[in-house]
Amino acid sequence: MQSSFEKIVNKALGNDIIPKCSDTVFVCHQHILPSLYPLMNYICQYLCLPENVFLLGKPYSTIQTELSLLKSLGLNIGKNNADLVVGKYSDCIQSDIDQFWSKISKCKRVIECKKIIVLDEGGHLSCAVPDQLTHKTIAIEQTRFGTRKKNIKVPTVQVAVCAAKRFFESKEIIEGVWRRLLNDGKLKKETTFGVIGLGYLGSYLVKKLIQNGHKVIAYDIREKAALELDVKRATAVQQLVDVSQIIIGCTGYDSVPSNIRVSGNVEFISISSSDIEFSSLLLKYEANRKEIHELIKISTNSSKFVIANGGFPYNFDGKHEYEDESEIILTRLLMIVGIMQALSCEISGCIKIPLDASFQMKLTESWAKDISTAQHQLPGNVLWWKQNSVTL
Ligand SMILES: NC(=O)c1ccc[n+]([C@@H]2O[C@H](COP(=O)([O-])OP(=O)(O)OC[C@H]3O[C@@H](n4cnc5c(N)ncnc54)[C@H](O)[C@@H]3O)[C@@H](O)[C@H]2O)c1
């Protein structure tokens, strides 16, 4: 029986023929969560043999039962050996990535294949493609963090900044974060929430907090960010920290300087990728700490505060996928759009490629109609999808 993921993709493809791909190898660095299985299953059913798929998880998000399910598909799964230290995720994960590539590049299948498609989440794989493989490798990048990397060696389809992800996925991420806040009893009316970063995620979060009657103050380095939001603005992080009890960072950068003064019982929660958001604080106070899902308590002569989930995104705890399955599946469906593009495209130069607007629109329409349980207003004009699917 076809899964709903397969039905949506096949419906959106219509009579289009899947480009030839039996001599393609997939190299993936992905969050090992329930929503990954349908994507990997689709690749193994329709695109190539499971032996042609190489997958490495991310130690801060991997759910072990999901890893076992993926193993049962027959994929090649790499090992996460890195000794993680909070605040230094990118440096620590590099050795896993290097070992993964080193092992893969000796495989006959990889040496002899015509094309390598990298499914990346954070740009780590794309920056480390061995030189002898770059001529036949193309990457698909799923995160904004990854699109900012300077030393990417191969052409990249930028799913991270496509219209569907920016406008429809961001809401669901906030719903996931909200579920965890609710589970943890954090949504108290007397709490003032400080939101740093008013991009796609931050704006939805502020709207949701206001709609639910919470006190909110927000800060963005761009003074003009999300001007439509009717929210009190701080003019500096310090001002926000002075009046908030829970601070949620959604900038994707190291946003709180290590010399910040924290005078009350404040909790810092990141929803940005990896542990970048509060890395200065983590490195100043907890330079050698290894527990990645712990509540980090910091108490000094002048400051007392906690950092949730080891500074890693609050909606990744190694146990749950907090997002609703029917909504978050869009993220994985969009990778299929990128894969179809990567399969049919010639590899030349290290260019950034926007996600195809037409197939993206069809797939998102099928998802909204047949899977999503939420109400989505989808623009039916392909130009809108094109104009809003950018590169960074
Ligand atoms: N937790 C998850 O499941 C999840 C899912 C998707 C994306 N993300 C990550 O969340 C982060 C934010 O995503 P987005 O789509 O909202 O990005 P975005 O670029 O739309 O928004 C970021 C905002 O932060 C502001 N900003 C940057 N540096 C700042 C600083 N030092 N101080 C104050 N404001 C600053 C920017 O001006 C911008 O408005 C990214 O790192 C992304 O990869 C996480």
The ligand as an SDF file (V2000), in Angstrom:
LIG
                    3D

 44 48  0  0  0  0  0  0  0  0999 V2000
   14.2160   24.6440   15.6220 N   0  0  0  0  0  0  0  0  0  0  0  0
   13.8500   24.2550   14.4000 C   0  0  0  0  0  0  0  0  0  0  0  0
   13.2190   23.2170   14.2050 O   0  0  0  0  0  0  0  0  0  0  0  0
   14.1880   25.1320   13.2420 C   0  0  0  0  0  0  0  0  0  0  0  0
   13.4950   24.9730   12.0490 C   0  0  0  0  0  0  0  0  0  0  0  0
   13.7850   25.8360   10.9890 C   0  0  0  0  0  0  0  0  0  0  0  0
   14.7840   26.7790   11.1190 C   0  0  0  0  0  0  0  0  0  0  0  0
   15.4880   26.8750   12.3010 N   0  0  0  0  0  0  0  0  0  0  0  0
   16.5550   27.8610   12.4840 C   0  0  0  0  0  0  0  0  0  0  0  0
   16.0270   29.0060   13.1730 O   0  0  0  0  0  0  0  0  0  0  0  0
   16.8120   30.1670   12.8650 C   0  0  0  0  0  0  0  0  0  0  0  0
   15.9120   31.3410   12.4990 C   0  0  0  0  0  0  0  0  0  0  0  0
   15.1350   31.0240   11.3460 O   0  0  0  0  0  0  0  0  0  0  0  0
   14.2740   32.1490   10.5890 P   0  0  0  0  0  0  0  0  0  0  0  0
   13.7180   31.4710    9.3840 O   0  0  0  0  0  0  0  0  0  0  0  0
   13.3680   32.8490   11.5210 O   0  0  0  0  0  0  0  0  0  0  0  0
   15.4570   33.1440   10.1510 O   0  0  0  0  0  0  0  0  0  0  0  0
   15.3480   34.6530    9.6520 P   0  0  0  0  0  0  0  0  0  0  0  0
   16.6060   34.9580    8.9400 O   0  0  0  0  0  0  0  0  0  0  0  0
   14.0310   34.8730    8.9560 O   0  0  0  0  0  0  0  0  0  0  0  0
   15.3060   35.5100   11.0070 O   0  0  0  0  0  0  0  0  0  0  0  0
   16.3960   35.7960   11.8020 C   0  0  0  0  0  0  0  0  0  0  0  0
   16.1740   37.1770   12.3950 C   0  0  0  0  0  0  0  0  0  0  0  0
   17.1570   37.4020   13.4120 O   0  0  0  0  0  0  0  0  0  0  0  0
   17.6760   38.7170   13.2820 C   0  0  0  0  0  0  0  0  0  0  0  0
   19.0030   38.7420   13.8840 N   0  0  0  0  0  0  0  0  0  0  0  0
   20.1610   38.2290   13.3990 C   0  0  0  0  0  0  0  0  0  0  0  0
   21.1640   38.3830   14.2780 N   0  0  0  0  0  0  0  0  0  0  0  0
   20.6270   39.0020   15.3410 C   0  0  0  0  0  0  0  0  0  0  0  0
   21.1580   39.4230   16.5870 C   0  0  0  0  0  0  0  0  0  0  0  0
   22.4490   39.2310   16.8980 N   0  0  0  0  0  0  0  0  0  0  0  0
   20.3260   40.0390   17.4610 N   0  0  0  0  0  0  0  0  0  0  0  0
   19.0230   40.2570   17.1540 C   0  0  0  0  0  0  0  0  0  0  0  0
   18.4600   39.8650   16.0020 N   0  0  0  0  0  0  0  0  0  0  0  0
   19.2510   39.2450   15.0980 C   0  0  0  0  0  0  0  0  0  0  0  0
   17.6500   38.9950   11.7880 C   0  0  0  0  0  0  0  0  0  0  0  0
   17.6600   40.3790   11.5300 O   0  0  0  0  0  0  0  0  0  0  0  0
   16.3430   38.3120   11.3830 C   0  0  0  0  0  0  0  0  0  0  0  0
   15.2360   39.1950   11.4560 O   0  0  0  0  0  0  0  0  0  0  0  0
   17.7540   29.7160   11.7380 C   0  0  0  0  0  0  0  0  0  0  0  0
   19.0100   29.4020   12.3140 O   0  0  0  0  0  0  0  0  0  0  0  0
   17.1280   28.4330   11.2090 C   0  0  0  0  0  0  0  0  0  0  0  0
   18.0920   27.5640   10.6320 O   0  0  0  0  0  0  0  0  0  0  0  0
   15.1930   26.0830   13.3550 C   0  0  0  0  0  0  0  0  0  0  0  0
  1  2  1  0
  2  3  2  0
  2  4  1  0
  4  5  1  0
  4 44  2  0
  5  6  2  0
  6  7  1  0
  7  8  2  0
  8  9  1  0
  8 44  1  0
  9 10  1  0
  9 42  1  0
 10 11  1  0
 11 12  1  0
 11 40  1  0
 12 13  1  0
 13 14  1  0
 14 15  2  0
 14 16  1  0
 14 17  1  0
 17 18  1  0
 18 19  2  0
 18 20  1  0
 18 21  1  0
 21 22  1  0
 22 23  1  0
 23 24  1  0
 23 38  1  0
 24 25  1  0
 25 26  1  0
 25 36  1  0
 26 27  1  0
 26 35  1  0
 27 28  2  0
 28 29  1  0
 29 30  1  0
 29 35  2  0
 30 31  1  0
 30 32  2  0
 32 33  1  0
 33 34  2  0
 34 35  1  0
 36 37  1  0
 36 38  1  0
 38 39  1  0
 40 41  1  0
 40 42  1  0
 42 43  1  0
M  CHG  2   8   1  16  -1
M  END
$$$$
